[in-house]
Amino acid sequence: MSNITDYLEQLENEAVYILRETAAQFEKPALLFSGGKDSIVLVHLALKAFSPGKLPFPLVHIDTGHNFPEALEFRDSLVGKIGERLIIGSVEDSIKKYNLKETPGRFPSRNSLQTYALLDTIQEHGFDACIGGARRDEEKARAKERIFSVRDDFGQWEPKLQRPELWDILNGKISKGHNVRVFPLSNWTELDVWNYIKKYDIALPPLYFAHERELIVFQDRLVATSPFIRPLPEDKVVYQSVRYRTVGDMTCTAAVPSEAGNIDDIISDIINTRISERGQTRLDDQLSEAAMEDRKKQGYF
C-alpha cells in the first residue's frame, strides 16, 4: 500500500506543479469541468494547489444539451460547495448560431459540435489556456499530446508540431491568437484516478457506481433510454445493473454491466479489464480508427 501511496503522491505533485505553472505562465487560464471523474479530480488538485486562496481561474463547462442529469446536478452541487465561478458554453446556442447539423444516425454525438461552443467561449472570455482532464491512456490521439498542447487561431491541433518537454520544463509561450490545452493528468491511468479517488474519498456522481437502468442493446453495447433516445419497436430493451466508466453525452456513451457498488469493486473491475474506457463505452470513437485525432485536428478539445 505504501508503494501505491508514494506513486499517487508523485502524480499529485506533478499535477499540482502543472496547475501552478499554468497559473504563472498564462494571463487568463480556465479549467474545463464536465462533472466527470477526471475533471472532479482536477478540481480537487486545483483546490490543493492554491489553498487557502481562491482558484486563479474559473471552471468552464461546455454543455452539449445531451448531458446526463446526474452529472449536471453534481456539477452545480460541487460549484456551490467550493464557491468558485462557473461559465457555461452552450452547444445548443452554437447549433442555432451556425446552423449546425448533428452527426446522422440513431445515436448522434455532439462531440464535434462542442468545438464551436468551446472556441466561442474562449474568444468571449479571452482565455489563453484551457486545463482539461485528458489522459494519455484513454486513446491513441490522446497519447500524442504534450502537457502544454498548442492550438492555432482556429483551435486546431497539429500532432507534427508538438513541442518537446524535457526535464519537466513547460513552455507556455504562444503567438497572438493561439491557445494552449493543458493536461495535468497526462501521465495518470484510469486505475490511478480511481486509487486517488479512494485515497481522498472524493465524491462522484452516482453514474459511476452500479445502478439499475433501462437500456437499449445496440451492437453489443448498452445505451440508456432518455429524452434523446427512445426505444423503437424492434429494439431489444433490457433493465439491468450497470455503471459508467466515462460520462459523455447520453446519446453516444454506453454503460457496462456491473455490480460494482463501491470503489474497491470498481478498482477490481478495472484491474481485470483489457479494454480502455473509451474503447468500451464511446460509440462516436468507433466511427474510424482516427476518429478522435480527426476531431482534435478540427478544433475538438
N, C-alpha and C positions, 0 to 999 in steps of 0.2 A: 504493500500500500504506500509506503514511503517513496518508492520509485515513481509511482503514479503522481503522488503529490508534488514531488520535485519537478517532474516533467510539466505538470499543469502550471506550476509557478513560472517555469521558463517561458511557456506560451503566453501566460498572463503578462509577464514583464515585457515581452516583445510587443504585444498588442498595446499596452499602456504607452510604451516608447513611441510607437507609430502614431497613436492618437495625439500625444503631446507634440510630436514633430509636425503633425498636420496643423494643429492649432498655432504653432510657432511660424510655420513657413507660408501659410496661406492667409489671405485677408478675410475671406468670407466662406469658411467651410460649412458643410451641413452633414448630418448623419441620416442616411436613408433608413427608415423604420417601417417594417411591414406588419409587425405583430407576430412574426415567425420566430422560431427558437434562436436562429443565428443573430438576428437584429436585436433580440431581447438580451442575449449575451453581450452584444456590442454596447448596449445602453448600460448594462451592469459594469462593464470595463471602463466606459467613459466616466461614470459616476466615481469609480475608484481613482481614475487618473486625475480628476480635477476637484475632488472633495477637499475641503468643505465648501468650495465655491460653486457657483452655477456653471453649467456646461457652456463652453465658449462657442457653441453652435446650436442651431435649432434642430429638431427632428423633422424629417420630411417624409410624408407618405404619399406615394403615387397610387391613388385609388382607382382601380380598374372598373369598379361597379359590379364586379363578379366575385367580390371577396367573400370568404366565409364570415358569417355574422359573429362567430365566436372570436375570430381574430380581431375584428373591428372593436368588439366590446372590450377585449383585453387591451388593445392599443389605447383606447380612451381611458380605461381604468389606470393603466401604468402612467400615462402622461399626467393625469390628475394627481396621482400619488407622488411623483417626483417633482411636480411643479415646473416642468420645462415647457418651452414653446413648441407647438406642433403646427407645421404648414402642410396643407393637403393640396396636392395637384390632382385634377380630375381627368380621367381618360374620357369620360362621357362628354365633358366640355370640349376636349380635343376632337372627338368624333364629329361634333356639331360644327366646330370652328373650321376644320379642314375637310369636311365631308368625307371622312374616312370610312372604309369598309372593313368589317371583321373578316378573319380567316374563314373561308367557307367550310361547311361540314357540320356534322351533328354536334361535335364538341368544340366549339370555336374558342380560340385563345386570343386574348387581348395583349399578350406579352409584347408583340412587335409594336402595338399602338401605344404602349407606355412611353415609348421614346419621345413622341410628340409632347406629351404632358410633362415629362421629365425635363426636356430641353426648354420648354416654355417656362417652367418653374425656375430653372437655373438662370435663365435670362431675366425674368421678372425680379428676382431677388439678388442677382449679381453673384451667385455662388461660383467660386473658382475651384472648389474641391468637394467631392461628394463621397462620404465614407459609407461603405457597404459591407455586408456580411458574407460575400462570396468566398468560397474555399477552393483550393486547387484540386481537392479530391472529388469535387462534385461532377466534373465533366471535362472533356479534353480541351475545350476552348478556355475554360477557367484555368487549367494547368499552365497555359501560356502567359497568363497575366503577371505583371510585376506588381509589387505592393503599391507603388505610385504609378498608375497606368494612365498615360496621357491620351486625351481625346482632342480632336481638332475642332474647328469652329462649328462643325455640324454634329459634334458629339460622336464622331466615327472613330473607330479603333483600328489601327494598322499593326498586326502582330509582328511584322518585319522591322518595325521602327521602335521596338521596346528598348528602354534604356537599361544598361547594366546596373545592378545594385550590389556592390561589393562591400564587404565588411560592415554591413548594416547602415551604409550611408545612403540616405534617401534624398533625391534631387527634386525639389519642388519648383524649380524654375520653369516657367511656361511662357509661351508667346501670348500676346494680347488676343483674347477671344478663345484661347484654348482652355481646357478644363482637365482636371485630374480626378480619376476614380481611385479611392484609397481602400485597400483591403487588409485590415489588421488581422483577420482570421485566415489569411492565405495559407499558413503552414499548419492549421488545425485540420483534423479529420472529424467526420461525424461522431465517431466514438469519443474523441477529445471533448467535443462540445457537450455531449451527454455526461461525461465524467465531471466536467466543470459545473454543469447544472446541478449534478448530485452534490458536489463538494460544497457549494454555496446555497443549496436548497432554493434555487431560483424558480419562481413561479412561472407557469406556462399556460397557454390556452388549453382547454380540455381536449381539443382535437388530437393532441399528441399521445393521448392515453386511450386505451381500449374503451369503446362505447358502441352501442348498437345504433345502426343507421340503415335506412332504406337505400339500396344501391342498384344500379343498372350494370349488368355484366356486358362489357364491351371489349372484344379482342383479349379475353382472359384478364382484363382489368376491371376494377370496381369503381364506378363513378357515382357519386352521390346524386340522388334526385334533389332538385332545387327549383326555385322560381325560374331558373335559366335553362334547366334540363328536365323536361317532363317525359315520363315513360311512354313509349309507343306501344300499341297493342302487341307487336311482335317481339318486344323486348323481354329478356329474362330478368325479372326483378327479384332481388333477394333482400332479406333483412337479417343482418348478422353483425357480429362483433368485429370492429376494425379500428385502426388508428392511422394517423397520417405521419409520414416521415418528413414531409416538407409541405408547406402551406402556400399554394399558389392560388390561381383562380379556381372556383368551384367547377368550372366548365372543362378544365383540362388537367386536373390533379386527381389522381387515383388514390384510393385508400388501400391499405394492405390488411389482410385478415390477421387478427391479433387478439390475444387475451392479456396482453401486457398492460396491467393497470398501474404499475409503478415504475420508477426509474431503473431499478435493478433488473426488472424483467425486460425493459427496453434495451438496456445495455447488453443483456444476454442475447436478445434478438439480433442486434447489430453485429455482435461478435460472430454469430453463426450464419450471417447472410453473405452472399458473394456478389450481390447486385447493388450498385450505387443507388442512393436515394432518388436522384433524378431519373436514372435509368429504369427504376421500378415504377415510378409514380407520375412522371410528367409526360402526358400524351403529346404535347407540342414538340418535345425533343426527339420524338420518333419519326418526324417528317423526313429527315435525312441525317446522315452521319455528321454533317456540318451545320445542322440547324442552329445551334447556339452561336457558333462562330459567325454565321451569316448575319444573325440578328445583331451581334455586337458590332460588326463592321458597319451596319446601318445606323448605329447610334444607341442600340439597346444597352442597358447598364452593364 
